[in-house]
Amino acid sequence: MDSIGWFNNFGIALLNQSNYKIWKSCMGSYLVGEDLWEVVGGCEVNPLKITLENTDALKKWSTTNAKVESILKRSLSHGKFEHILWCKFVAEIWTTIDGLFNKKDMARLQLLENKLANTTQGDLSISQFFFKMKIFSLNPKEPISEA
């Protein structure tokens, strides 16, 4: 099911395959506005060793991390949520999501090429469709067929 038009409690559209840049901008602004960005951006890191001196800091960090984790999880479409199931910290969730949309490796390029090659416009493959448009642009008096 397409998630366009589906919004979470924060007024931000659920992240799906086509709205990452908008989602990232809105979510980042929301988290900064709520003073929650530190755990995402890595400015505030998990105090790993529990001592008497950092008990309060650990509690604060854990609470903030849990809040942001909840916000992020409620802002993802089902297909994107599956990618972050095993993430333990918010910074890891954010990095994982960013990696899904900003891959620049050959495997990602091949995946996009395959997706484009399998795209259709009506009954025509995308290459057939653009070839037909090219032919039409060379002969503008030719009537447009139903195909």
Secondary structure, DSSP 4 states (H G I P E B T S, - for coil): ---TT-B-TTS-BPB-TT-HHHHHHHHHHHHHHTT-HHHHHTSS----S--TTTHHHHHHHHHHHHHHHHHHHTTB-HHHHGGGTT--SHHHHHHHHHHHH---SHHHHHHHHHHHHT-EETTEEHHHHHHHHHHHHH-TTSPPP--
